[in-house]
Amino acid sequence: MDINKNNADLITKIESISQLRKSISLELKTIANKTKISTNTLKNIESLKFDKLPPHPMKESFINQYFHEVERSNKHKRTTKI
């Protein structure tokens, strides 16, 4: 994922993942504990404050870990409800 090249797509995905996170009641603190990414960094991702994130490639890694953890948690919640 090239943050500069696909900025519009990235923003759309972050907004979508953020809504998903909230809909499954997944706290940023939980994501922070699992990924070892600070809650402030996660807040900056969700607020689209890319200038407050560490430089590339850490920025890209943090965003990908955030996506993965929300999607993993959503999948886990769906399978445990069945």
Beta strands, then each sheet from edge to edge (+ up, - down):
end
